[in-house]
């Protein structure tokens, strides 16, 4: 399991899929607000003049020297919901990310967000 204490070291690492195909570069990590453990990452993809940030779950991710390997294929990640490089994830779009990967979405009892950026 990857621990929240390691998050600061991940920024700007290459993110690769299960077959070691490069997806992009890690931009930020989002933690689950109930456990404070890393849950999702944003990956900077696209051309230098047209970057965007796509979301990918971190369950079963493996941190290696200079890379972070995720358990999803590159094509699926590239089709994931995205935001601009200077944008913030709108609360109403959070559930769509979980649905894209077939994961359960569990907001807080009072409707709090499930993800928080670190």
C-alpha positions in Angstrom: 0.0 0.0 0.0 1.2 3.5 -0.8 1.1 5.9 2.2 0.2 9.5 2.3 3.7 10.4 3.6 5.1 9.4 0.2 2.8 11.8 -1.8 5.2 14.7 -1.9 7.9 12.6 -3.7 5.6 11.6 -6.5 5.1 14.9 -8.3 6.5 15.0 -11.8 7.1 11.3 -11.9 6.1 9.4 -15.1 2.8 7.6 -14.8 2.8 4.3 -16.6 0.1 1.6 -17.1 0.3 -2.1 -16.2 2.3 -2.8 -19.4 4.7 0.1 -18.7 3.3 2.4 -21.4 3.7 6.0 -20.4 0.4 7.8 -19.8 1.8 11.1 -18.7 3.3 12.9 -15.7 1.9 13.0 -12.2 0.6 16.4 -11.4 -1.2 15.9 -8.0 -2.6 13.3 -5.6 -6.1 13.3 -4.2 -6.8 11.6 -0.9 -10.0 9.9 0.3 -11.4 12.4 2.8 -12.6 9.6 5.2 -9.2 7.8 5.4 -6.7 10.4 4.3 -5.0 7.8 2.1 -4.1 8.4 -1.6 -7.1 7.6 -3.8 -6.6 9.3 -7.2 -4.0 11.1 -9.1 -4.1 13.7 -11.8 -1.9 12.9 -14.8 -0.7 15.7 -17.2 -1.3 14.5 -20.7 -1.5 16.0 -24.2 0.7 18.2 -26.3 2.8 20.9 -24.7 0.4 23.6 -25.8 -2.7 21.6 -25.0 -2.2 19.8 -21.6 -5.0 18.5 -19.6 -5.2 16.6 -16.3 -6.9 13.2 -16.3 -7.8 11.3 -13.2 -6.7 7.7 -12.4 -7.3 5.6 -9.2 -4.2 4.7 -7.2 -5.5 1.4 -5.8 -2.8 -1.2 -6.5 -0.4 1.5 -7.8 3.3 0.7 -7.5 5.9 3.4 -6.9 9.2 2.8 -8.6 12.3 4.9 -9.2 11.0 7.8 -11.2 7.7 6.3 -12.1 4.3 5.4 -10.7 2.6 2.3 -12.2 -1.2 2.2 -12.1 -3.4 -0.8 -12.7 -5.3 0.7 -15.6 -4.5 0.6 -19.3 -3.4 3.8 -21.0 -6.5 4.0 -23.3 -8.9 3.9 -20.4 -7.0 6.6 -18.5 -6.8 8.9 -21.5 -10.6 8.7 -21.8 -11.2 9.5 -18.1 -12.8 12.8 -17.0 -10.4 15.6 -17.1 -9.8 19.2 -16.1 -7.6 22.0 -17.4 -4.1 22.4 -15.9 -5.2 25.5 -13.9 -8.7 24.2 -13.0 -10.2 22.6 -9.9 -12.3 19.5 -9.9 -16.0 20.7 -9.6 -17.8 18.7 -6.9 -20.6 17.7 -9.3 -18.0 16.0 -11.6 -16.4 13.9 -8.9 -18.8 11.0 -9.1 -18.2 10.7 -12.9 -14.5 9.8 -12.3 -15.5 6.9 -10.1 -18.1 5.7 -12.6 -15.6 5.8 -15.4 -13.4 3.2 -13.6 -16.4 1.2 -12.3 -15.7 2.2 -8.7 -18.2 3.0 -6.0 -18.6 6.6 -5.1 -19.1 7.3 -1.4 -19.6 11.0 -0.4 -19.7 12.0 3.2 -23.0 11.7 5.3 -23.6 15.4 4.8 -22.7 15.3 1.1 -19.0 16.1 1.7 -16.6 15.4 -1.2 -14.8 12.1 -1.3 -11.6 13.5 -2.7 -9.3 16.3 -1.5 -6.1 17.4 -3.3 -2.8 17.1 -1.5 
